[in-house]
Amino acid sequence: MNEDNAAQRVRQHIKEWVEEKGYGAQRQLAKKIPGKFGEARNDQWISDIVNERANLRLKDLDPLADALGVAPGWLVRKRDRNYEELTMAESKLLRYFRALPDTVRHGFMTWLDYFFRIQDETAKRIEAERASKTSGARKRESPHARHRHLPRANG
């Protein structure tokens, strides 16, 4: 499918989502998009859009993006572009980062790569240790478990 314009890109994203989800995906998607008077659309509506027999209205873009679990801008983005919506804090951080000289940016990215790699390795190591301790504890009977079923002395 040619992706020369935004409508074609949206169609392609819908088509890929439907193919990934499989049977019943068109119906599932159509129910999430309000039609006239707030009624759900039928699954043929999605098929018509994908097969270029109908057009997607701009006012349907937000509910469609919500149903697909993506940002509206992601649906219309070109494939060679990375698109993410940013929070205000992320936008501010990006603006500061772009203002840095190239050498500082490169050093900062190297540090971030190192930091997150170490953090990830540490988290995996801790998870493995926890799993081995948990499985070892399940194999041994707790000393308290032996006394749990003994009758209590009155007095």
Backbone bond lengths (Angstrom), bond angles and torsions (degrees), N, CA, C in turn:
res aa  C-N    CA-C-N  psi(-1)  N-CA   C-N-CA  omega(-1)  CA-C   N-CA-C  phi
1 M - - - 1.444 - - 1.518 108.66 -
2 N 1.291 116.89 132.58 1.449 123.07 -179.86 1.534 109.38 -72.30
3 E 1.323 116.70 134.58 1.465 120.44 -178.67 1.521 111.30 -114.18
4 D 1.327 116.79 45.12 1.459 121.29 -177.83 1.519 113.20 -70.61
5 N 1.319 118.23 -27.64 1.462 119.00 -177.71 1.527 110.40 -131.89
6 A 1.315 114.96 170.46 1.459 121.18 -175.39 1.530 112.25 -61.72
7 A 1.326 117.32 -38.61 1.473 120.44 -179.71 1.523 110.69 -61.17
8 Q 1.318 116.86 -41.95 1.468 120.71 179.16 1.533 110.81 -65.84
9 R 1.333 116.74 -37.57 1.468 119.73 179.51 1.524 110.83 -66.94
10 V 1.334 116.63 -40.15 1.464 120.07 177.35 1.525 109.61 -63.58
11 R 1.318 117.26 -45.04 1.469 120.99 177.58 1.528 110.95 -56.58
12 Q 1.312 116.04 -44.08 1.463 120.55 -179.01 1.530 111.12 -63.90
13 H 1.327 117.76 -40.79 1.472 120.53 178.00 1.528 110.87 -64.17
14 I 1.323 116.63 -41.41 1.473 120.18 178.37 1.526 109.16 -62.56
15 K 1.317 116.25 -47.68 1.463 121.27 -178.54 1.533 110.89 -58.53
16 E 1.317 117.21 -45.24 1.468 120.68 179.62 1.517 111.19 -64.04
17 W 1.346 117.19 -40.18 1.457 120.73 179.96 1.529 110.80 -64.43
18 V 1.335 115.86 -44.35 1.469 121.03 179.82 1.531 110.35 -62.54
19 E 1.332 116.96 -43.39 1.468 120.46 179.18 1.524 111.36 -64.85
20 E 1.318 117.15 -38.21 1.464 121.14 -179.97 1.523 111.36 -67.51
21 K 1.332 117.13 -42.04 1.461 121.28 -177.21 1.525 112.53 -76.72
22 G 1.313 117.02 -30.21 1.460 120.35 175.82 1.513 114.00 86.74
23 Y 1.325 114.62 -152.45 1.460 122.83 -173.50 1.529 111.36 -56.06
24 G 1.311 115.89 132.79 1.466 122.30 177.10 1.516 114.51 84.22
25 A 1.323 117.52 -0.53 1.463 120.42 -176.76 1.520 112.10 -67.44
26 Q 1.340 117.50 -38.04 1.460 119.35 179.58 1.519 110.94 -62.95
27 R 1.305 116.50 -42.96 1.467 121.12 179.33 1.529 110.09 -64.52
28 Q 1.323 116.12 -44.08 1.460 121.67 179.63 1.530 110.60 -60.10
29 L 1.312 116.30 -43.68 1.453 121.14 -179.22 1.530 111.17 -69.58
30 A 1.306 117.36 -44.10 1.466 121.39 -177.90 1.529 111.64 -62.28
31 K 1.332 117.65 -35.35 1.463 120.81 179.97 1.526 112.35 -65.56
32 K 1.314 116.49 -23.69 1.460 120.19 -177.60 1.526 113.47 -87.20
33 I 1.334 117.32 -7.81 1.454 121.34 -178.33 1.528 108.71 -106.34
34 P 1.335 117.86 115.21 1.471 118.74 -178.62 1.526 111.49 -68.70
35 G 1.320 114.72 138.30 1.462 121.22 177.45 1.516 109.89 -102.57
36 K 1.323 115.21 -147.98 1.467 119.92 178.19 1.518 110.10 -63.88
37 F 1.305 115.36 137.80 1.462 123.32 177.04 1.531 112.17 57.06
38 G 1.327 117.48 25.93 1.460 121.66 176.63 1.513 115.58 79.15
39 E 1.328 117.44 1.80 1.465 120.33 179.51 1.523 110.01 -75.67
40 A 1.332 115.85 151.19 1.466 120.10 179.35 1.525 110.11 -69.94
41 R 1.289 115.11 151.04 1.468 120.45 177.65 1.530 109.07 -84.12
42 N 1.330 115.62 162.48 1.459 118.64 176.20 1.530 109.44 -91.29
43 D 1.317 116.84 163.00 1.464 120.85 -175.69 1.528 112.41 -67.16
44 Q 1.336 117.80 -20.95 1.459 121.15 177.21 1.530 110.63 -64.16
45 W 1.319 116.39 -29.81 1.463 121.24 179.82 1.529 110.77 -59.26
46 I 1.321 117.31 -44.57 1.472 121.35 178.31 1.523 109.84 -64.44
47 S 1.311 116.58 -43.86 1.466 120.64 179.15 1.523 111.01 -60.34
48 D 1.330 116.69 -41.76 1.463 120.79 178.97 1.533 111.57 -63.13
49 I 1.312 116.78 -38.75 1.472 119.88 178.71 1.522 110.51 -67.11
50 V 1.324 116.63 -46.87 1.467 120.50 -178.74 1.528 111.07 -62.36
51 N 1.330 116.68 -38.45 1.467 121.08 -177.81 1.523 113.45 -91.24
52 E 1.331 117.12 13.38 1.461 124.10 175.52 1.528 113.98 63.10
53 R 1.321 117.38 26.19 1.462 120.54 174.52 1.530 110.72 -92.72
54 A 1.337 116.16 -10.19 1.462 121.48 177.71 1.525 107.98 -146.35
55 N 1.309 115.37 158.34 1.458 120.69 178.24 1.517 110.49 -106.81
56 L 1.298 115.33 148.15 1.458 121.64 175.31 1.523 107.82 -84.68
57 R 1.317 115.78 126.31 1.462 119.29 178.20 1.522 109.33 -76.87
58 L 1.288 116.19 148.94 1.454 121.13 -179.11 1.525 111.31 -59.78
59 K 1.326 117.50 -35.17 1.465 119.73 -179.54 1.541 112.03 -70.42
60 D 1.329 117.38 -13.13 1.469 120.81 176.17 1.530 112.54 -89.35
61 L 1.327 117.04 -6.77 1.461 120.48 -175.74 1.534 112.03 -65.53
62 D 1.330 118.32 -44.85 1.466 120.65 -179.90 1.531 112.29 -63.66
63 P 1.345 119.44 -50.04 1.466 118.18 178.15 1.532 112.64 -63.11
64 L 1.332 116.73 -34.11 1.461 120.29 177.93 1.528 110.18 -64.95
65 A 1.328 116.29 -45.41 1.470 120.05 178.95 1.525 110.64 -62.21
66 D 1.331 117.44 -42.18 1.469 120.80 177.44 1.528 110.78 -60.34
67 A 1.328 115.85 -42.72 1.470 119.92 -179.70 1.525 111.90 -65.21
68 L 1.329 116.71 -34.75 1.464 120.86 179.66 1.523 111.82 -83.97
69 G 1.336 116.68 -11.44 1.451 120.95 178.99 1.522 113.94 76.92
70 V 1.333 116.36 31.27 1.463 121.26 179.61 1.530 109.07 -132.74
71 A 1.322 116.04 169.06 1.465 121.15 175.31 1.533 108.88 -78.06
72 P 1.321 118.46 147.37 1.466 120.49 179.04 1.530 112.86 -55.24
73 G 1.304 117.27 -38.73 1.460 120.62 179.39 1.516 112.91 -63.77
74 W 1.342 116.32 -29.26 1.460 120.26 179.61 1.526 110.40 -66.02
75 L 1.328 117.43 -32.70 1.463 120.74 -179.34 1.521 112.59 -67.40
76 V 1.317 116.79 -31.68 1.465 119.47 -175.78 1.529 112.84 -101.10
77 R 1.314 117.42 -3.00 1.466 120.20 -177.10 1.523 111.50 -66.31
78 K 1.314 115.27 152.70 1.466 120.33 174.25 1.523 108.16 -77.43
79 R 1.321 116.71 148.83 1.464 121.76 -175.00 1.529 113.65 -59.63
80 D 1.311 116.36 -30.61 1.464 118.66 -177.32 1.533 112.12 -87.56
81 R 1.321 116.78 9.13 1.465 120.77 -179.94 1.518 109.62 -113.46
82 N 1.311 115.82 137.15 1.454 121.12 173.98 1.519 107.26 -90.06
83 Y 1.302 117.63 127.31 1.447 120.75 -177.41 1.519 110.07 -129.46
84 E 1.306 116.36 127.17 1.459 122.93 173.97 1.515 107.68 -142.18
85 E 1.308 116.80 139.45 1.458 119.46 172.09 1.515 107.72 -81.09
86 L 1.309 116.73 140.76 1.453 121.65 -176.54 1.522 110.85 -112.36
87 T 1.332 114.74 146.11 1.455 119.17 169.89 1.528 107.17 -74.45
88 M 1.308 116.80 170.97 1.464 119.50 179.59 1.530 110.85 -63.39
89 A 1.330 117.65 -39.83 1.465 120.85 179.15 1.530 110.79 -65.04
90 E 1.343 116.76 -41.32 1.461 120.28 178.61 1.522 111.07 -65.38
91 S 1.315 116.15 -37.77 1.463 120.60 178.46 1.532 110.81 -64.24
92 K 1.324 115.66 -41.69 1.461 120.41 178.42 1.523 110.79 -64.58
93 L 1.337 116.80 -43.43 1.462 121.38 178.55 1.530 110.59 -61.58
94 L 1.303 117.30 -42.46 1.460 121.56 179.11 1.528 111.21 -64.49
95 R 1.301 116.33 -41.05 1.466 120.29 178.05 1.527 110.75 -61.69
96 Y 1.346 116.86 -42.92 1.465 120.83 177.00 1.523 110.88 -64.67
97 F 1.323 116.13 -43.55 1.467 120.86 -178.47 1.528 110.61 -61.01
98 R 1.312 116.89 -43.82 1.467 120.66 -179.61 1.530 112.74 -66.76
99 A 1.323 116.82 -23.00 1.460 120.86 179.13 1.533 112.10 -78.86
100 L 1.329 117.62 -14.46 1.468 121.43 -178.65 1.530 110.85 -73.07
101 P 1.326 116.95 151.36 1.471 119.29 173.04 1.536 110.38 -64.49
102 D 1.317 117.19 154.99 1.468 121.90 -177.32 1.524 113.05 -55.22
103 T 1.323 117.56 -41.89 1.475 119.50 -177.94 1.519 111.12 -65.13
104 V 1.315 116.80 -38.82 1.469 120.50 178.44 1.524 109.86 -68.14
105 R 1.342 116.77 -42.95 1.478 120.55 177.27 1.522 111.05 -57.96
106 H 1.332 116.31 -45.36 1.465 120.63 -179.68 1.534 110.46 -62.09
107 G 1.307 116.78 -44.87 1.466 120.29 178.43 1.511 112.08 -63.20
108 F 1.321 116.03 -41.56 1.462 120.74 179.11 1.523 110.90 -62.79
109 M 1.329 117.35 -43.21 1.468 121.09 179.22 1.534 111.17 -65.42
110 T 1.330 116.47 -38.08 1.467 120.32 176.80 1.521 109.90 -61.91
111 W 1.335 116.32 -44.00 1.465 120.42 179.12 1.529 110.78 -63.75
112 L 1.343 117.11 -43.88 1.464 120.19 178.72 1.525 111.67 -61.72
113 D 1.332 117.24 -43.78 1.468 120.62 177.57 1.519 110.45 -57.92
114 Y 1.323 116.57 -46.79 1.469 121.56 179.52 1.528 110.73 -62.35
115 F 1.326 116.11 -48.65 1.460 121.40 -177.45 1.526 111.63 -58.28
116 F 1.327 117.18 -48.41 1.456 119.69 -176.99 1.521 112.57 -74.27
117 R 1.320 117.87 -29.31 1.467 120.14 174.58 1.526 109.93 -65.88
118 I 1.330 117.19 -45.01 1.463 121.54 178.18 1.521 110.08 -64.00
119 Q 1.318 116.34 -42.91 1.461 120.09 179.51 1.525 110.86 -61.25
120 D 1.320 116.90 -43.18 1.459 121.42 179.51 1.526 111.08 -65.01
121 E 1.327 116.98 -44.07 1.464 120.46 178.78 1.529 110.90 -63.33
122 T 1.316 117.59 -40.34 1.461 121.85 178.76 1.525 110.84 -64.72
123 A 1.311 116.68 -43.34 1.473 120.42 179.25 1.527 110.59 -62.68
124 K 1.324 117.49 -40.90 1.472 120.23 178.49 1.521 111.18 -66.41
125 R 1.339 116.87 -39.71 1.466 120.62 179.31 1.527 110.23 -64.79
126 I 1.324 117.24 -44.84 1.462 121.36 179.02 1.525 110.57 -62.37
127 E 1.313 116.79 -41.53 1.470 120.86 178.55 1.523 110.79 -62.64
128 A 1.332 117.37 -42.23 1.466 121.02 178.91 1.528 110.78 -65.69
129 E 1.332 117.43 -42.23 1.467 120.69 177.56 1.518 111.07 -62.44
130 R 1.305 116.64 -43.92 1.463 121.09 179.71 1.530 110.80 -62.67
131 A 1.320 116.14 -41.94 1.466 120.04 179.84 1.526 110.67 -65.34
132 S 1.341 117.94 -40.66 1.469 119.51 -179.90 1.521 110.71 -69.09
133 K 1.324 118.35 -38.36 1.466 120.68 177.72 1.522 110.84 -66.73
134 T 1.316 116.77 -40.60 1.463 121.10 179.77 1.514 110.87 -64.82
135 S 1.322 117.14 -44.05 1.466 119.17 179.98 1.520 110.45 -68.80
136 G 1.330 117.43 -35.43 1.462 120.59 177.08 1.509 111.60 -66.66
137 A 1.316 116.97 -38.23 1.465 120.72 179.53 1.515 110.99 -68.93
138 R 1.294 117.36 -33.07 1.469 119.76 178.87 1.512 111.61 -70.66
139 K 1.333 116.07 -29.47 1.463 119.52 -179.27 1.527 111.09 -73.16
140 R 1.331 116.12 -36.80 1.465 120.12 179.68 1.519 108.99 -88.38
141 E 1.304 115.17 147.02 1.448 118.77 176.17 1.515 107.94 -88.59
142 S 1.281 116.77 136.83 1.454 121.77 179.81 1.524 109.53 -68.51
143 P 1.341 119.18 141.81 1.468 120.26 177.04 1.522 111.40 -61.98
144 H 1.300 117.13 -27.22 1.461 120.38 179.16 1.528 111.15 -74.74
145 A 1.297 117.30 -27.27 1.458 120.64 -178.10 1.517 111.06 -66.81
146 R 1.356 117.67 -30.59 1.471 120.11 -179.36 1.517 111.38 -66.55
147 H 1.310 117.16 -30.92 1.469 120.72 -175.32 1.521 112.55 -93.73
148 R 1.252 117.61 -1.93 1.455 121.65 -175.55 1.532 112.11 -65.18
149 H 1.314 117.06 -34.43 1.464 120.12 -173.40 1.519 112.87 -99.73
150 L 1.315 118.75 5.25 1.456 121.27 177.96 1.531 109.41 -75.75
151 P 1.340 116.78 142.43 1.464 118.54 179.06 1.529 110.76 -67.90
152 R 1.295 116.68 145.82 1.452 121.63 179.03 1.512 109.98 -83.51
153 A 1.310 114.30 143.71 1.462 119.54 177.77 1.522 108.28 -81.68
154 N 1.332 116.45 136.29 1.476 120.09 178.57 1.501 108.10 -84.37
155 G 1.216 118.79 131.92 1.455 118.37 173.23 1.382 116.46 145.57
